[in-house]
Amino acid sequence: MLNKVIYQIIKIFLETERFCLSIQLRRASVSISSKFAEVSGRAALKDQSYFYRIAYGSLIEVLSKLYLSVDVELLTENK
């Protein structure tokens, strides 16, 4: 679901930003779902914890880039 929303948001960006901020947003959001998929194949709690931390870091990165998008007026807060 998050990936779908990110892809819809990227469609709003100016053409010049589609190859900078949009790529970073896409990679970070895909990383989140990928890490959750990897966790499902790990039995050890230590391994699971590691992938959850990476996913959380990617989530914070997505949030940071969305706030930046609002700050530079590529998005509005309502969108």
N, CA, C and O atoms as a CHARMM CRD file, in Angstrom:
* protein
*
  316
    1    1 MET  N      0.82000  -1.18900   0.00000 PROA 1      0.00000
    2    1 MET  CA     0.00000   0.00000   0.00000 PROA 1      0.00000
    3    1 MET  C      0.87200   1.26500   0.00000 PROA 1      0.00000
    4    1 MET  O      0.60400   2.20300  -0.75000 PROA 1      0.00000
    5    2 LEU  N      1.91200   1.28800   0.84000 PROA 2      0.00000
    6    2 LEU  CA     2.77800   2.46400   0.89700 PROA 2      0.00000
    7    2 LEU  C      3.42900   2.71700  -0.45700 PROA 2      0.00000
    8    2 LEU  O      3.50200   3.85900  -0.91100 PROA 2      0.00000
    9    3 ASN  N      3.90400   1.65100  -1.10400 PROA 3      0.00000
   10    3 ASN  CA     4.54100   1.82600  -2.40500 PROA 3      0.00000
   11    3 ASN  C      3.58300   2.44600  -3.41600 PROA 3      0.00000
   12    3 ASN  O      3.97900   3.31200  -4.19700 PROA 3      0.00000
   13    4 LYS  N      2.33800   2.01200  -3.40700 PROA 4      0.00000
   14    4 LYS  CA     1.33500   2.54800  -4.33200 PROA 4      0.00000
   15    4 LYS  C      1.12300   4.04100  -4.08300 PROA 4      0.00000
   16    4 LYS  O      1.04300   4.82800  -5.02700 PROA 4      0.00000
   17    5 VAL  N      1.03200   4.42200  -2.82400 PROA 5      0.00000
   18    5 VAL  CA     0.85000   5.83100  -2.47000 PROA 5      0.00000
   19    5 VAL  C      2.05900   6.65600  -2.91200 PROA 5      0.00000
   20    5 VAL  O      1.89800   7.74700  -3.45900 PROA 5      0.00000
   21    6 ILE  N      3.25700   6.14700  -2.68000 PROA 6      0.00000
   22    6 ILE  CA     4.47500   6.86000  -3.07700 PROA 6      0.00000
   23    6 ILE  C      4.49900   7.05000  -4.58800 PROA 6      0.00000
   24    6 ILE  O      4.82600   8.13600  -5.06600 PROA 6      0.00000
   25    7 TYR  N      4.16100   6.02000  -5.34100 PROA 7      0.00000
   26    7 TYR  CA     4.14200   6.14600  -6.79900 PROA 7      0.00000
   27    7 TYR  C      3.10700   7.17800  -7.25000 PROA 7      0.00000
   28    7 TYR  O      3.34800   7.90000  -8.21800 PROA 7      0.00000
   29    8 GLN  N      1.97000   7.26100  -6.57600 PROA 8      0.00000
   30    8 GLN  CA     0.95900   8.27800  -6.91000 PROA 8      0.00000
   31    8 GLN  C      1.46800   9.67500  -6.58200 PROA 8      0.00000
   32    8 GLN  O      1.22100  10.61700  -7.33600 PROA 8      0.00000
   33    9 ILE  N      2.16300   9.81700  -5.48300 PROA 9      0.00000
   34    9 ILE  CA     2.72700  11.11300  -5.09600 PROA 9      0.00000
   35    9 ILE  C      3.76800  11.56600  -6.10800 PROA 9      0.00000
   36    9 ILE  O      3.80800  12.74000  -6.47400 PROA 9      0.00000
   37   10 ILE  N      4.59400  10.66000  -6.55300 PROA 10     0.00000
   38   10 ILE  CA     5.66000  11.00000  -7.49400 PROA 10     0.00000
   39   10 ILE  C      5.09100  11.56000  -8.79000 PROA 10     0.00000
   40   10 ILE  O      5.72200  12.40100  -9.43000 PROA 10     0.00000
   41   11 LYS  N      3.91800  11.10800  -9.18100 PROA 11     0.00000
   42   11 LYS  CA     3.27400  11.62100 -10.39700 PROA 11     0.00000
   43   11 LYS  C      2.99700  13.11900 -10.30200 PROA 11     0.00000
   44   11 LYS  O      2.87600  13.79100 -11.32700 PROA 11     0.00000
   45   12 ILE  N      2.89500  13.64400  -9.09100 PROA 12     0.00000
   46   12 ILE  CA     2.60400  15.06000  -8.86300 PROA 12     0.00000
   47   12 ILE  C      3.85600  15.91600  -9.03100 PROA 12     0.00000
   48   12 ILE  O      3.76000  17.10000  -9.35400 PROA 12     0.00000
   49   13 PHE  N      5.02500  15.32300  -8.81200 PROA 13     0.00000
   50   13 PHE  CA     6.27800  16.08400  -8.83400 PROA 13     0.00000
   51   13 PHE  C      6.52200  16.73800 -10.19200 PROA 13     0.00000
   52   13 PHE  O      6.06300  16.25900 -11.22900 PROA 13     0.00000
   53   14 LEU  N      7.24300  17.82200 -10.15200 PROA 14     0.00000
   54   14 LEU  CA     7.68500  18.47300 -11.37300 PROA 14     0.00000
   55   14 LEU  C      8.57700  17.52800 -12.16300 PROA 14     0.00000
   56   14 LEU  O      9.21000  16.64100 -11.59200 PROA 14     0.00000
   57   15 GLU  N      8.62400  17.71600 -13.45800 PROA 15     0.00000
   58   15 GLU  CA     9.45000  16.85400 -14.31600 PROA 15     0.00000
   59   15 GLU  C     10.91100  16.83300 -13.87500 PROA 15     0.00000
   60   15 GLU  O     11.56300  15.79100 -13.94100 PROA 15     0.00000
   61   16 THR  N     11.43200  17.98400 -13.42400 PROA 16     0.00000
   62   16 THR  CA    12.84300  18.05400 -13.02500 PROA 16     0.00000
   63   16 THR  C     13.14000  17.25300 -11.76500 PROA 16     0.00000
   64   16 THR  O     14.28000  16.83600 -11.55900 PROA 16     0.00000
   65   17 GLU  N     12.14900  17.03200 -10.92700 PROA 17     0.00000
   66   17 GLU  CA    12.37100  16.28900  -9.68300 PROA 17     0.00000
   67   17 GLU  C     12.11300  14.80100  -9.83200 PROA 17     0.00000
   68   17 GLU  O     12.40600  14.02700  -8.92000 PROA 17     0.00000
   69   18 ARG  N     11.58300  14.40000 -10.94000 PROA 18     0.00000
   70   18 ARG  CA    11.25000  12.98500 -11.10700 PROA 18     0.00000
   71   18 ARG  C     12.47300  12.09700 -11.12000 PROA 18     0.00000
   72   18 ARG  O     12.35900  10.88900 -10.91200 PROA 18     0.00000
   73   19 PHE  N     13.64000  12.66600 -11.36100 PROA 19     0.00000
   74   19 PHE  CA    14.82800  11.83200 -11.45200 PROA 19     0.00000
   75   19 PHE  C     15.75200  12.02000 -10.25700 PROA 19     0.00000
   76   19 PHE  O     16.84000  11.44600 -10.23000 PROA 19     0.00000
   77   20 CYS  N     15.35500  12.79000  -9.29400 PROA 20     0.00000
   78   20 CYS  CA    16.17300  12.99000  -8.08800 PROA 20     0.00000
   79   20 CYS  C     15.42300  12.48400  -6.86500 PROA 20     0.00000
   80   20 CYS  O     15.62300  11.35500  -6.41600 PROA 20     0.00000
   81   21 LEU  N     14.57200  13.32500  -6.34700 PROA 21     0.00000
   82   21 LEU  CA    13.82900  12.99700  -5.13600 PROA 21     0.00000
   83   21 LEU  C     12.91000  11.79600  -5.34700 PROA 21     0.00000
   84   21 LEU  O     12.75100  10.97400  -4.44500 PROA 21     0.00000
   85   22 SER  N     12.31400  11.69000  -6.50800 PROA 22     0.00000
   86   22 SER  CA    11.37800  10.58600  -6.74500 PROA 22     0.00000
   87   22 SER  C     12.08300   9.23300  -6.70900 PROA 22     0.00000
   88   22 SER  O     11.53400   8.26700  -6.17900 PROA 22     0.00000
   89   23 ILE  N     13.28100   9.15100  -7.26300 PROA 23     0.00000
   90   23 ILE  CA    14.02600   7.88900  -7.23600 PROA 23     0.00000
   91   23 ILE  C     14.36200   7.50700  -5.80100 PROA 23     0.00000
   92   23 ILE  O     14.24900   6.34000  -5.42600 PROA 23     0.00000
   93   24 GLN  N     14.77300   8.47600  -5.00100 PROA 24     0.00000
   94   24 GLN  CA    15.10600   8.20300  -3.60500 PROA 24     0.00000
   95   24 GLN  C     13.87200   7.75100  -2.83300 PROA 24     0.00000
   96   24 GLN  O     13.94800   6.83100  -2.01800 PROA 24     0.00000
   97   25 LEU  N     12.73700   8.39500  -3.08600 PROA 25     0.00000
   98   25 LEU  CA    11.48900   7.99700  -2.42300 PROA 25     0.00000
   99   25 LEU  C     11.09800   6.57800  -2.81200 PROA 25     0.00000
  100   25 LEU  O     10.72400   5.77300  -1.95900 PROA 25     0.00000
  101   26 ARG  N     11.18400   6.28000  -4.08700 PROA 26     0.00000
  102   26 ARG  CA    10.83200   4.94400  -4.56200 PROA 26     0.00000
  103   26 ARG  C     11.71500   3.87600  -3.92600 PROA 26     0.00000
  104   26 ARG  O     11.21900   2.85800  -3.44400 PROA 26     0.00000
  105   27 ARG  N     13.00900   4.11000  -3.92600 PROA 27     0.00000
  106   27 ARG  CA    13.93900   3.12400  -3.37200 PROA 27     0.00000
  107   27 ARG  C     13.70200   2.89900  -1.88500 PROA 27     0.00000
  108   27 ARG  O     13.71800   1.76300  -1.41200 PROA 27     0.00000
  109   28 ALA  N     13.48200   3.98400  -1.15100 PROA 28     0.00000
  110   28 ALA  CA    13.26400   3.85400   0.29000 PROA 28     0.00000
  111   28 ALA  C     11.95700   3.11600   0.58100 PROA 28     0.00000
  112   28 ALA  O     11.91200   2.27400   1.47800 PROA 28     0.00000
  113   29 SER  N     10.89700   3.42200  -0.16500 PROA 29     0.00000
  114   29 SER  CA     9.61500   2.75600   0.09600 PROA 29     0.00000
  115   29 SER  C      9.66700   1.28200  -0.29500 PROA 29     0.00000
  116   29 SER  O      9.09600   0.44000   0.39800 PROA 29     0.00000
  117   30 VAL  N     10.33400   0.96500  -1.38100 PROA 30     0.00000
  118   30 VAL  CA    10.48400  -0.43800  -1.78900 PROA 30     0.00000
  119   30 VAL  C     11.33900  -1.18700  -0.77000 PROA 30     0.00000
  120   30 VAL  O     11.11100  -2.36900  -0.51300 PROA 30     0.00000
  121   31 SER  N     12.31800  -0.50300  -0.19500 PROA 31     0.00000
  122   31 SER  CA    13.17000  -1.12800   0.81800 PROA 31     0.00000
  123   31 SER  C     12.35100  -1.58600   2.02000 PROA 31     0.00000
  124   31 SER  O     12.62000  -2.64400   2.58900 PROA 31     0.00000
  125   32 ILE  N     11.36100  -0.80100   2.40400 PROA 32     0.00000
  126   32 ILE  CA    10.53100  -1.15300   3.55900 PROA 32     0.00000
  127   32 ILE  C      9.82300  -2.48000   3.31600 PROA 32     0.00000
  128   32 ILE  O      9.92200  -3.39900   4.12900 PROA 32     0.00000
  129   33 SER  N      9.11400  -2.58000   2.20600 PROA 33     0.00000
  130   33 SER  CA     8.37300  -3.81800   1.93800 PROA 33     0.00000
  131   33 SER  C      9.32600  -4.99300   1.69600 PROA 33     0.00000
  132   33 SER  O      9.01200  -6.12900   2.05400 PROA 33     0.00000
  133   34 SER  N     10.47100  -4.72900   1.09800 PROA 34     0.00000
  134   34 SER  CA    11.45100  -5.79400   0.86000 PROA 34     0.00000
  135   34 SER  C     11.99400  -6.35100   2.16300 PROA 34     0.00000
  136   34 SER  O     12.16000  -7.56300   2.30000 PROA 34     0.00000
  137   35 LYS  N     12.27000  -5.48100   3.11700 PROA 35     0.00000
  138   35 LYS  CA    12.80600  -5.94700   4.40200 PROA 35     0.00000
  139   35 LYS  C     11.77400  -6.75800   5.16500 PROA 35     0.00000
  140   35 LYS  O     12.12500  -7.73100   5.83200 PROA 35     0.00000
  141   36 PHE  N     10.50500  -6.37500   5.07800 PROA 36     0.00000
  142   36 PHE  CA     9.46400  -7.17400   5.72700 PROA 36     0.00000
  143   36 PHE  C      9.36400  -8.54800   5.07100 PROA 36     0.00000
  144   36 PHE  O      9.12900  -9.54600   5.75200 PROA 36     0.00000
  145   37 ALA  N      9.54000  -8.60100   3.76600 PROA 37     0.00000
  146   37 ALA  CA     9.53000  -9.90000   3.07900 PROA 37     0.00000
  147   37 ALA  C     10.71700 -10.74700   3.52800 PROA 37     0.00000
  148   37 ALA  O     10.57700 -11.95200   3.73700 PROA 37     0.00000
  149   38 GLU  N     11.87700 -10.12600   3.67700 PROA 38     0.00000
  150   38 GLU  CA    13.06300 -10.86300   4.12700 PROA 38     0.00000
  151   38 GLU  C     12.89500 -11.39300   5.53700 PROA 38     0.00000
  152   38 GLU  O     13.35000 -12.49300   5.84900 PROA 38     0.00000
  153   39 VAL  N     12.24500 -10.61900   6.38800 PROA 39     0.00000
  154   39 VAL  CA    12.03300 -11.03600   7.78000 PROA 39     0.00000
  155   39 VAL  C     11.23100 -12.33000   7.82700 PROA 39     0.00000
  156   39 VAL  O     11.47300 -13.18800   8.67600 PROA 39     0.00000
  157   40 SER  N     10.28800 -12.46600   6.92300 PROA 40     0.00000
  158   40 SER  CA     9.42900 -13.65300   6.96400 PROA 40     0.00000
  159   40 SER  C     10.21100 -14.94300   6.75800 PROA 40     0.00000
  160   40 SER  O      9.75300 -16.01700   7.14700 PROA 40     0.00000
  161   41 GLY  N     11.37600 -14.84400   6.15500 PROA 41     0.00000
  162   41 GLY  CA    12.19300 -16.02800   5.93900 PROA 41     0.00000
  163   41 GLY  C     13.25500 -16.24600   6.99700 PROA 41     0.00000
  164   41 GLY  O     14.05100 -17.17800   6.88200 PROA 41     0.00000
  165   42 ARG  N     13.28600 -15.42000   8.01300 PROA 42     0.00000
  166   42 ARG  CA    14.31500 -15.52500   9.06300 PROA 42     0.00000
  167   42 ARG  C     13.71900 -16.10600  10.32500 PROA 42     0.00000
  168   42 ARG  O     12.68700 -15.64200  10.80900 PROA 42     0.00000
  169   43 ALA  N     14.37200 -17.12100  10.85400 PROA 43     0.00000
  170   43 ALA  CA    13.88900 -17.75600  12.07400 PROA 43     0.00000
  171   43 ALA  C     14.45900 -17.09800  13.32800 PROA 43     0.00000
  172   43 ALA  O     13.77600 -16.99500  14.34800 PROA 43     0.00000
  173   44 ALA  N     15.70300 -16.65600  13.24800 PROA 44     0.00000
  174   44 ALA  CA    16.36600 -16.11100  14.44300 PROA 44     0.00000
  175   44 ALA  C     15.84900 -14.70400  14.75000 PROA 44     0.00000
  176   44 ALA  O     15.74000 -13.86000  13.86100 PROA 44     0.00000
  177   45 LEU  N     15.53800 -14.47500  16.00500 PROA 45     0.00000
  178   45 LEU  CA    15.04600 -13.16700  16.42300 PROA 45     0.00000
  179   45 LEU  C     16.06000 -12.05800  16.15800 PROA 45     0.00000
  180   45 LEU  O     15.68400 -10.92900  15.84200 PROA 45     0.00000
  181   46 LYS  N     17.34700 -12.38300  16.28800 PROA 46     0.00000
  182   46 LYS  CA    18.39000 -11.39900  16.03500 PROA 46     0.00000
  183   46 LYS  C     18.34100 -10.93900  14.57400 PROA 46     0.00000
  184   46 LYS  O     18.46800  -9.74700  14.29300 PROA 46     0.00000
  185   47 ASP  N     18.16000 -11.87300  13.65700 PROA 47     0.00000
  186   47 ASP  CA    18.05000 -11.53200  12.23800 PROA 47     0.00000
  187   47 ASP  C     16.79700 -10.70200  11.97100 PROA 47     0.00000
  188   47 ASP  O     16.84200  -9.71600  11.23600 PROA 47     0.00000
  189   48 GLN  N     15.68500 -11.10900  12.57100 PROA 48     0.00000
  190   48 GLN  CA    14.43300 -10.37900  12.38400 PROA 48     0.00000
  191   48 GLN  C     14.56600  -8.94400  12.87500 PROA 48     0.00000
  192   48 GLN  O     14.12500  -8.00500  12.21200 PROA 48     0.00000
  193   49 SER  N     15.17100  -8.78800  14.03100 PROA 49     0.00000
  194   49 SER  CA    15.36200  -7.45900  14.60600 PROA 49     0.00000
  195   49 SER  C     16.19600  -6.57500  13.68200 PROA 49     0.00000
  196   49 SER  O     15.90300  -5.39300  13.50600 PROA 49     0.00000
  197   50 TYR  N     17.22300  -7.15600  13.10200 PROA 50     0.00000
  198   50 TYR  CA    18.09500  -6.41400  12.18700 PROA 50     0.00000
  199   50 TYR  C     17.30000  -5.87600  10.99300 PROA 50     0.00000
  200   50 TYR  O     17.42600  -4.70200  10.64500 PROA 50     0.00000
  201   51 PHE  N     16.49100  -6.72300  10.37100 PROA 51     0.00000
  202   51 PHE  CA    15.73100  -6.29200   9.19900 PROA 51     0.00000
  203   51 PHE  C     14.62100  -5.30600   9.56300 PROA 51     0.00000
  204   51 PHE  O     14.30600  -4.41000   8.78000 PROA 51     0.00000
  205   52 TYR  N     14.03000  -5.46700  10.74000 PROA 52     0.00000
  206   52 TYR  CA    13.02900  -4.49200  11.19300 PROA 52     0.00000
  207   52 TYR  C     13.67800  -3.11200  11.39200 PROA 52     0.00000
  208   52 TYR  O     13.07100  -2.09100  11.06900 PROA 52     0.00000
  209   53 ARG  N     14.88500  -3.08200  11.91200 PROA 53     0.00000
  210   53 ARG  CA    15.57800  -1.79900  12.10200 PROA 53     0.00000
  211   53 ARG  C     15.88100  -1.13600  10.76000 PROA 53     0.00000
  212   53 ARG  O     15.74600   0.07900  10.62000 PROA 53     0.00000
  213   54 ILE  N     16.28600  -1.92500   9.78600 PROA 54     0.00000
  214   54 ILE  CA    16.54600  -1.36700   8.45900 PROA 54     0.00000
  215   54 ILE  C     15.24800  -0.82000   7.85500 PROA 54     0.00000
  216   54 ILE  O     15.24300   0.26500   7.27500 PROA 54     0.00000
  217   55 ALA  N     14.15800  -1.56200   7.99100 PROA 55     0.00000
  218   55 ALA  CA    12.86000  -1.11600   7.47100 PROA 55     0.00000
  219   55 ALA  C     12.42900   0.18300   8.15000 PROA 55     0.00000
  220   55 ALA  O     11.91700   1.09100   7.49500 PROA 55     0.00000
  221   56 TYR  N     12.63600   0.26700   9.45700 PROA 56     0.00000
  222   56 TYR  CA    12.28000   1.48600  10.19000 PROA 56     0.00000
  223   56 TYR  C     13.11400   2.67300   9.69600 PROA 56     0.00000
  224   56 TYR  O     12.59000   3.77400   9.52800 PROA 56     0.00000
  225   57 GLY  N     14.39300   2.44800   9.46700 PROA 57     0.00000
  226   57 GLY  CA    15.24800   3.51800   8.93900 PROA 57     0.00000
  227   57 GLY  C     14.76800   3.99000   7.57900 PROA 57     0.00000
  228   57 GLY  O     14.77900   5.18900   7.30100 PROA 57     0.00000
  229   58 SER  N     14.34800   3.06700   6.73200 PROA 58     0.00000
  230   58 SER  CA    13.81700   3.43800   5.42000 PROA 58     0.00000
  231   58 SER  C     12.50900   4.20300   5.55300 PROA 58     0.00000
  232   58 SER  O     12.24800   5.12800   4.78400 PROA 58     0.00000
  233   59 LEU  N     11.68900   3.82400   6.52300 PROA 59     0.00000
  234   59 LEU  CA    10.44300   4.54700   6.76300 PROA 59     0.00000
  235   59 LEU  C     10.71600   5.99500   7.17300 PROA 59     0.00000
  236   59 LEU  O     10.05500   6.91600   6.69200 PROA 59     0.00000
  237   60 ILE  N     11.67700   6.19000   8.04900 PROA 60     0.00000
  238   60 ILE  CA    12.05400   7.54400   8.47000 PROA 60     0.00000
  239   60 ILE  C     12.58600   8.32500   7.27800 PROA 60     0.00000
  240   60 ILE  O     12.32500   9.52200   7.15500 PROA 60     0.00000
  241   61 GLU  N     13.32600   7.66200   6.40000 PROA 61     0.00000
  242   61 GLU  CA    13.82700   8.31700   5.19000 PROA 61     0.00000
  243   61 GLU  C     12.67900   8.76700   4.30000 PROA 61     0.00000
  244   61 GLU  O     12.70200   9.88400   3.78200 PROA 61     0.00000
  245   62 VAL  N     11.67900   7.92100   4.11500 PROA 62     0.00000
  246   62 VAL  CA    10.50500   8.29000   3.31000 PROA 62     0.00000
  247   62 VAL  C      9.81100   9.50300   3.92200 PROA 62     0.00000
  248   62 VAL  O      9.47400  10.45100   3.21400 PROA 62     0.00000
  249   63 LEU  N      9.60100   9.47300   5.22300 PROA 63     0.00000
  250   63 LEU  CA     8.94600  10.60500   5.88800 PROA 63     0.00000
  251   63 LEU  C      9.74800  11.88700   5.70800 PROA 63     0.00000
  252   63 LEU  O      9.18100  12.94600   5.44000 PROA 63     0.00000
  253   64 SER  N     11.04500  11.79400   5.85300 PROA 64     0.00000
  254   64 SER  CA    11.91500  12.95600   5.68900 PROA 64     0.00000
  255   64 SER  C     11.79300  13.54000   4.28300 PROA 64     0.00000
  256   64 SER  O     11.71600  14.75700   4.11600 PROA 64     0.00000
  257   65 LYS  N     11.77500  12.68000   3.28600 PROA 65     0.00000
  258   65 LYS  CA    11.67900  13.14800   1.90000 PROA 65     0.00000
  259   65 LYS  C     10.29400  13.71600   1.59300 PROA 65     0.00000
  260   65 LYS  O     10.16900  14.63400   0.78300 PROA 65     0.00000
  261   66 LEU  N      9.27200  13.18800   2.22100 PROA 66     0.00000
  262   66 LEU  CA     7.93400  13.75200   2.04100 PROA 66     0.00000
  263   66 LEU  C      7.84100  15.13900   2.68000 PROA 66     0.00000
  264   66 LEU  O      7.24700  16.05000   2.10300 PROA 66     0.00000
  265   67 TYR  N      8.42800  15.30200   3.87200 PROA 67     0.00000
  266   67 TYR  CA     8.46300  16.62600   4.49000 PROA 67     0.00000
  267   67 TYR  C      9.24100  17.60800   3.62700 PROA 67     0.00000
  268   67 TYR  O      8.83600  18.76000   3.47300 PROA 67     0.00000
  269   68 LEU  N     10.34800  17.15900   3.06900 PROA 68     0.00000
  270   68 LEU  CA    11.13200  17.99800   2.16700 PROA 68     0.00000
  271   68 LEU  C     10.29900  18.39500   0.94900 PROA 68     0.00000
  272   68 LEU  O     10.35800  19.54000   0.49800 PROA 68     0.00000
  273   69 SER  N      9.53400  17.45900   0.42500 PROA 69     0.00000
  274   69 SER  CA     8.68700  17.74100  -0.73300 PROA 69     0.00000
  275   69 SER  C      7.66300  18.83200  -0.43200 PROA 69     0.00000
  276   69 SER  O      7.34600  19.65300  -1.29300 PROA 69     0.00000
  277   70 VAL  N      7.16100  18.83300   0.77300 PROA 70     0.00000
  278   70 VAL  CA     6.23300  19.89300   1.18600 PROA 70     0.00000
  279   70 VAL  C      6.98800  21.20900   1.35600 PROA 70     0.00000
  280   70 VAL  O      6.51800  22.26200   0.92300 PROA 70     0.00000
  281   71 ASP  N      8.15300  21.14500   1.98500 PROA 71     0.00000
  282   71 ASP  CA     8.95400  22.35800   2.21600 PROA 71     0.00000
  283   71 ASP  C      9.32800  23.06900   0.92300 PROA 71     0.00000
  284   71 ASP  O      9.31800  24.29900   0.87400 PROA 71     0.00000
  285   72 VAL  N      9.65800  22.31500  -0.12900 PROA 72     0.00000
  286   72 VAL  CA    10.06300  22.92900  -1.39500 PROA 72     0.00000
  287   72 VAL  C      8.86000  23.06400  -2.35700 PROA 72     0.00000
  288   72 VAL  O      9.02500  23.36600  -3.53900 PROA 72     0.00000
  289   73 GLU  N      7.67300  22.83500  -1.82800 PROA 73     0.00000
  290   73 GLU  CA     6.40500  23.04400  -2.51800 PROA 73     0.00000
  291   73 GLU  C      6.18500  22.14500  -3.73600 PROA 73     0.00000
  292   73 GLU  O      5.54800  22.54700  -4.71000 PROA 73     0.00000
  293   74 LEU  N      6.71800  20.93200  -3.66800 PROA 74     0.00000
  294   74 LEU  CA     6.37300  19.93800  -4.67600 PROA 74     0.00000
  295   74 LEU  C      5.04400  19.28300  -4.32800 PROA 74     0.00000
  296   74 LEU  O      4.32100  18.80200  -5.20100 PROA 74     0.00000
  297   75 LEU  N      4.74100  19.27400  -3.04200 PROA 75     0.00000
  298   75 LEU  CA     3.48300  18.73200  -2.52600 PROA 75     0.00000
  299   75 LEU  C      2.88000  19.73500  -1.56600 PROA 75     0.00000
  300   75 LEU  O      3.56400  20.61000  -1.03400 PROA 75     0.00000
  301   76 THR  N      1.58100  19.58600  -1.35900 PROA 76     0.00000
  302   76 THR  CA     0.95000  20.34500  -0.29000 PROA 76     0.00000
  303   76 THR  C      0.71100  19.37600   0.87200 PROA 76     0.00000
  304   76 THR  O      0.71400  18.16000   0.68100 PROA 76     0.00000
  305   77 GLU  N      0.51200  19.90300   2.03400 PROA 77     0.00000
  306   77 GLU  CA     0.28000  19.03100   3.19900 PROA 77     0.00000
  307   77 GLU  C     -0.97900  18.19400   3.02300 PROA 77     0.00000
  308   77 GLU  O     -1.04800  17.06100   3.49800 PROA 77     0.00000
  309   78 ASN  N     -1.97000  18.75100   2.34300 PROA 78     0.00000
  310   78 ASN  CA    -3.21700  18.00000   2.12800 PROA 78     0.00000
  311   78 ASN  C     -3.00400  16.76600   1.26400 PROA 78     0.00000
  312   78 ASN  O     -3.62200  15.72900   1.50300 PROA 78     0.00000
  313   79 LYS  N     -2.14900  16.86400   0.27700 PROA 79     0.00000
  314   79 LYS  CA    -1.89200  15.70500  -0.57800 PROA 79     0.00000
  315   79 LYS  C     -1.04200  14.70500   0.15100 PROA 79     0.00000
  316   79 LYS  O     -0.71400  13.65500  -0.40100 PROA 79     0.00000
